[in-house]
């Protein structure tokens, strides 16, 4: 059955002095872009050497999500911070990166948990 109700976007952030993970779940579109940008900037303010954007539980993403990742990538370059972007191979966000010619920005996994190793 098809639903017209969008899955609400949720954002969690966790980490330590070496890595901060910003995990998103639900649908990332223009309505959530500012919220995601703020969460990423707050994570970056902690000055971790590595920032991980976890999109493995995102079910839908449009160009707003790509914009968030590209902005975070630009800031990471200036700060000399490692940026990792994780997405599930079988979910729509991985396909969006592929269609936009940005496949090299994302590491894909086959499962939502940390047990599965990312594939570049």
Secondary structure, DSSP 8 states (H G I E B T S, - for coil): ----S----EEEEEE-SSEEEEEEEEEESTTTHHHHHHHHHHHHHT--SEEEEEEEEEEEE-HHHHHHHHHHHHHHHHHT-EEEEEEETTSHHHHHHHHTT-GGG-EEESSSSTTS--B-
